[in-house]
Amino acid sequence: MSAEILIPGKTDISGVIDQFQTRAETFEQSAAWVTDQNLINSILGLIRIPKGSRCIELCCGTGKIGLALKNAGMKVIGVDISPAMLKKSEKRITVTPGNVEEMPFDSNTADLIVVRQALFLTDSGKVLEEVKRVLKPNGQFIVCNTVPISDRDCDYLKMIHQVKQNKLKIFYTSATLKLELTQHGFLIDGENFLTVDESIDRWMSPKYAPELSTSKREEVSDLIWNSPIEYRQTRKVRKINDQIFEKWGWMIYSARIIS
């Protein structure tokens, strides 16, 4: 399987801003993964730099991960292009507006850079080159992204993501995310994989997915509920109290620049 760049070229920044401006108020309640403590702990567990180090969270959103990094003893600054998200995160961490494809930071100034569930919305090659520029020579990069659980759910999940997210740039698997990191000069030095149980009804509700039309929300829910047996078995698709639930796979890589 290979990562597929669906919309090559410059990222539609205005479209991404509009989407997250709309979602800022309810973002933390929109899906379990946003606040899942096991996922947060899996990110923190890969950190190998000492407390007091300078950390940048890319696409910081509401600052949930940034706060966890701050509580772990890091000096954190978050960067995001959405003013509404920055207004949320500035209550937790120091923030600055900016496009992660052209980071507003000097070279060789960060000990740790972290990005969770955002690389797929960007020109990832530009972001990774910027990460290399901003990281100190002995710095650490941690990237976290939802991925297929196995080959059995991969192709169908890709189709769901394409239907749901029209700003999608790249659909990642664990293998293709790792490949992209290595192709851009990173050496993987740690990894964690876990699953998070998600309510699809909550994820696709008007309150938590206001950027989608009613027909689009219904289409995504129907695709998951009426998915092929391989997908259903792998992702444990089922109903609890008339709500659709499934497992989402999450891959976290820790990397450093190859010297």
Order of alpha helices (4+ residues) and beta strands (2+ residues): beta-alpha-alpha-beta-alpha-beta-alpha-beta-beta-alpha-beta-alpha-beta-alpha-beta-alpha-alpha-alpha-beta-beta
